[in-house]
Structures are given as C-alpha cells and as structure tokens.
Amino acid sequence: RKLTQEVGVDGVYLDQVGVALVRPCYDPRHNHTLGGGHSWVDGYREMSKLARAKQKKPSLLMTENHGEPFIDGINVALGFDINDFEGVTSPGVDVFGAIYGGYFVASGGYFAS
C-alpha cells in the first residue's frame, strides 16, 4: 500500500514467489502442519490477497517464474526459456502458457548458451 499510494508506483515485483522452493517449517507456534502441508503456498496467497484489498487503485503484482498456485493473485509471471542452462536443454515449448494463457500474463526472454 505504501508503495502504490505514497510513492505512486503502479506495481510491485515480488522476487522468487513463483520459483522459490518450499521450505518445511517445524515451528509449532505457526499453527500449521509441522514439516508439511500447504502453509507456504497459503501464506503467499494470503499476502497477495491482502495487498490487493488495501489498494485504492488497480495495481500490478509480478513475480519470477510461473507459479501455478499463485495465478489468481499474481498478474504477471516473469518467465525465461533457458536453452542449455547448466547442461539442461529446454525444447522452447511454452506448455504453461498454452494451458494457462487465458488466466495470466507472462513476460520474459530467451537465453541460449
């Protein structure tokens, strides 16, 4: 809210939400299944929901990569097609976009080694 209302930006980039590995949490104070469950995804989804609820004007939320569980809360996914990155060859087929193209916007680039 502070960024969009006081600073005047039209959107915020949330790094790694869509690409970060889920970290198991074993803290019993957090009121979720210890070491499992879906608390990680639920937390990010709640964060995006609250961020949107506090906005007085439409704003954009963008994150790195295509995180399927976050499609309803993130407007733009910064995705990359990386061809032969660290020995892994990508065929360059946008399967995610073909399936979910009507539900989200992708932005990104293509890297070739």
Secondary structure, DSSP 8 states (H G I E B T S, - for coil): -IIIIII--SEEEETTTTT--------GGG-S-TT-TTHHHHHHHHHHHHHHHT-SS--EEEEES--GGGTTT-SEEEEEEEESBTTB------HHHHHHTTT-EEEEEEEE-
